Amino acid sequence: MARTAEQRPAVAWMEVLNRLETTLDRSLALAEEPAPAPPPADRSASAERAPLRRLDERLAALQAALDHAEANAAEVDALLAAEAERAERYIAALAASRQKLADWSARAI
């Protein structure tokens, strides 16, 4: 049975892959076992805890910055509340002055 033109590339690739597999199998059979990885060096408990200590220090610094930001926000809120109250008193005084002017102009007519 003759192979069609569509079958030829697929058959050719299968042959290439079979040759690669055979070559890899031979190479693996000839290769020596790799040496086992050396055990990790002894590390003292303080050396193991150093990253955790640095993390704790960074978290403490972040908490201090957050506390400082909260204090600043509270201070700004207090200043804004005082200014809002001052603005309300000013607006009330303007309204009273406007009313006085309206009353004065009504008497003048």
LINDANOR-V487973 format. One record per residue. N is the residue number from 1. PSI is psi in degrees with one decimal (none if undefined). OMEGA is omega in whole degrees, -180 to 180 (NA if undefined). D_LAST is the distance of its C-alpha to the last C-alpha in whole Angstrom. Layout:
BEGIN
N/PSI/OMEGA/D_LAST
N/PSI/OMEGA/D_LAST
END
This chain:
BEGIN
1/127.0/-178/122
2/142.5/178/120
3/142.0/178/117
4/169.5/-179/114
5/-31.3/-180/112
6/-29.9/-178/109
7/-28.4/-175/111
8/-49.3/180/113
9/-37.9/180/110
10/-42.4/179/109
11/-39.5/180/113
12/-42.1/179/113
13/-38.0/178/110
14/-39.9/178/112
15/-41.6/179/115
16/-45.9/-180/112
17/-37.9/177/111
18/-41.2/178/114
19/-40.8/177/115
20/-43.6/-179/112
21/-42.3/179/113
22/-44.4/180/117
23/-43.2/178/116
24/-40.3/178/113
25/-43.5/178/116
26/-42.5/-179/119
27/-41.7/179/116
28/-35.4/179/115
29/-34.1/-178/119
30/-21.5/-175/120
31/146.7/177/117
32/156.9/176/117
33/137.6/178/115
34/149.9/179/112
35/145.1/179/112
36/150.1/180/110
37/139.2/-179/107
38/147.6/179/107
39/153.6/180/105
40/145.6/-179/102
41/147.3/178/102
42/128.9/178/102
43/136.2/-180/98
44/163.9/-179/98
45/-35.8/-180/95
46/-34.1/178/93
47/-35.0/178/93
48/-29.9/-177/92
49/-9.8/-178/89
50/-45.3/178/88
51/-37.4/178/86
52/-37.3/178/84
53/-43.1/178/83
54/-38.7/178/82
55/-43.2/177/80
56/-40.1/179/79
57/-41.5/179/78
58/-40.7/178/75
59/-39.1/178/74
60/-40.4/178/73
61/-40.0/178/72
62/-39.8/178/69
63/-39.7/177/69
64/-41.7/178/68
65/-39.2/178/65
66/-43.1/178/64
67/-41.8/179/63
68/-42.9/179/62
69/-39.5/178/59
70/-40.3/178/58
71/-42.3/178/57
72/-41.7/180/55
73/-40.6/178/54
74/-40.3/179/53
75/-43.2/179/51
76/-41.2/177/49
77/-42.3/179/48
78/-42.4/178/47
79/-42.8/179/45
80/-39.9/179/43
81/-41.8/179/42
82/-42.0/179/41
83/-37.9/178/39
84/-42.2/178/38
85/-42.0/178/37
86/-41.4/179/35
87/-39.4/178/33
88/-40.5/177/32
89/-39.8/179/31
90/-44.6/179/29
91/-40.3/178/27
92/-40.4/179/26
93/-39.9/177/25
94/-42.0/179/23
95/-40.1/179/21
96/-42.1/179/20
97/-40.1/179/19
98/-43.3/179/17
99/-41.3/178/16
100/-43.6/179/15
101/-39.6/178/13
102/-41.2/178/11
103/-42.3/-179/10
104/-42.2/-179/9
105/-31.3/179/7
106/-35.2/179/6
107/-30.0/-176/6
108/-21.5/-178/4
109/none/NA/0
END
